[in-house]
Amino acid sequence: MNRDPKNLLLDQFQAVVGETLIRHKSILDVMSKSQEANARANRAVAKAVTTCGCVRIDAGKQEIPQDASLYDLGRHMNDHVEGTMCDHCLETLEAELGREMFYLAALCNAFGLNLHDVILKEHQRVSALGVFHAT
């Protein structure tokens, strides 16, 4: 498949993951390391709240007006995050998300999937379904 040069980054990233993943090449290792990376990303968010305090979680029931249409829901839903992550917490979260991406690429490699194609197909599904893709 011909790729736009701007889209080669994902292909290059996936190739580098394939070349550098040696010790945890087993699919069982890839799956467990992927879960571990996800847990570490979640922990980075929790520590930003509980240890650093740069952000706050102010969660409650989502308040949606009764007359809101499906198309209006996005404007009424709250992410419950208050504040902005400091540079240190943001850097930590970014690193943990990078590890998640690494193991996502490794999972794609294990099954002969192209990460760029996976993302492209998901983009097409989300774009085509619009608000009906709501998850």
C-alpha positions as CSV (number, residue, x, y, z in Angstrom):
1,M,0.0,0.0,0.0
2,N,1.4,3.4,-0.9
3,R,1.7,5.7,2.0
4,D,1.7,9.4,2.2
5,P,5.2,10.4,3.6
6,K,3.5,12.2,6.5
7,N,2.0,8.9,7.6
8,L,5.3,6.9,7.6
9,L,5.9,7.7,11.3
10,L,3.6,5.0,12.5
11,D,5.1,2.5,10.1
12,Q,8.6,3.5,11.2
13,F,7.6,3.3,14.9
14,Q,6.1,-0.2,14.4
15,A,9.2,-1.4,12.6
16,V,11.4,-0.1,15.4
17,V,9.2,-1.9,18.0
18,G,9.6,-5.1,16.0
19,E,13.4,-4.7,15.9
20,T,13.8,-3.8,19.6
21,L,11.4,-6.1,21.2
22,I,13.5,-9.1,22.2
23,R,13.0,-10.1,25.8
24,H,9.2,-9.8,25.9
25,K,8.4,-11.1,22.4
26,S,6.0,-13.8,23.6
27,I,2.3,-12.8,23.0
28,L,1.7,-13.5,26.6
29,D,4.5,-11.1,27.6
30,V,3.2,-8.5,25.1
31,M,-0.4,-8.7,26.5
32,S,0.7,-8.6,30.2
33,K,3.2,-5.7,29.5
34,S,0.4,-3.9,27.6
35,Q,-1.8,-4.2,30.7
36,E,1.0,-3.1,32.9
37,A,1.6,0.0,30.8
38,N,-2.1,0.9,30.9
39,A,-2.0,0.5,34.7
40,R,1.0,2.8,34.9
41,A,-0.7,5.4,32.8
42,N,-3.7,5.3,35.1
43,R,-1.4,5.5,38.1
44,A,0.3,8.6,36.6
45,V,-3.1,10.3,36.5
46,A,-3.9,9.2,40.0
47,K,-0.6,10.5,41.3
48,A,-1.1,13.9,39.6
49,V,-4.3,14.1,41.6
50,T,-3.3,12.6,45.0
51,T,0.5,13.3,45.2
52,C,1.1,16.4,43.2
53,G,-2.3,18.0,43.3
54,C,-1.9,19.8,40.0
55,V,-5.3,18.4,38.8
56,R,-8.4,17.5,40.6
57,I,-11.2,15.1,39.9
58,D,-14.6,16.5,40.6
59,A,-16.9,13.7,39.5
60,G,-20.6,13.4,39.9
61,K,-23.6,12.4,37.9
62,Q,-23.6,13.7,34.4
63,E,-26.3,16.4,34.1
64,I,-28.1,16.1,30.8
65,P,-31.1,18.3,30.0
66,Q,-34.2,16.2,29.2
67,D,-34.6,18.0,25.9
68,A,-31.0,17.4,24.8
69,S,-30.6,15.6,21.5
70,L,-28.1,12.9,20.8
71,Y,-26.1,15.5,18.9
72,D,-26.0,17.9,21.9
73,L,-24.8,15.2,24.4
74,G,-21.1,16.1,23.8
75,R,-21.7,19.6,25.0
76,H,-23.3,18.5,28.2
77,M,-20.9,15.7,29.2
78,N,-18.1,16.6,31.6
79,D,-14.6,14.9,31.8
80,H,-14.5,15.8,35.6
81,V,-10.9,17.0,35.4
82,E,-10.2,20.3,37.0
83,G,-7.0,22.2,36.5
84,T,-4.0,21.5,34.2
85,M,-1.3,18.9,34.7
86,C,2.1,20.3,35.6
87,D,5.0,19.7,33.3
88,H,6.4,16.9,35.5
89,C,3.1,15.0,35.6
90,L,2.4,15.6,32.0
91,E,5.8,14.2,31.1
92,T,5.2,11.1,33.2
93,L,1.9,10.5,31.6
94,E,3.3,11.0,28.2
95,A,6.0,8.5,28.8
96,E,3.5,5.9,30.1
97,L,1.3,6.5,27.1
98,G,4.3,6.0,24.9
99,R,4.9,2.6,26.5
100,E,1.2,1.7,25.8
101,M,1.8,2.6,22.2
102,F,4.9,0.5,22.2
103,Y,3.0,-2.6,23.3
104,L,0.1,-1.8,21.0
105,A,2.6,-1.9,18.1
106,A,4.0,-5.1,19.4
107,L,0.6,-6.7,19.5
108,C,0.0,-5.6,15.9
109,N,3.3,-7.1,15.0
110,A,2.5,-10.4,16.6
111,F,-0.7,-10.8,14.5
112,G,0.6,-9.2,11.3
113,L,-1.5,-6.0,11.6
114,N,-0.3,-2.6,10.5
115,L,-0.8,0.0,13.2
116,H,-1.4,2.7,10.7
117,D,-4.1,0.7,9.0
118,V,-5.7,-0.2,12.4
119,I,-5.9,3.5,13.3
120,L,-7.1,4.5,9.8
121,K,-9.9,1.9,9.9
122,E,-11.0,3.1,13.4
123,H,-10.9,6.7,12.2
124,Q,-13.1,5.7,9.3
125,R,-15.6,3.9,11.6
126,V,-15.8,6.8,14.0
127,S,-16.2,9.3,11.2
128,A,-18.8,7.3,9.5
129,L,-20.9,6.6,12.6
130,G,-20.4,10.0,14.1
131,V,-22.4,10.3,17.4
132,F,-23.8,6.8,16.9
133,H,-20.3,5.5,17.7
134,A,-20.8,6.9,21.2
135,T,-19.0,4.6,23.7
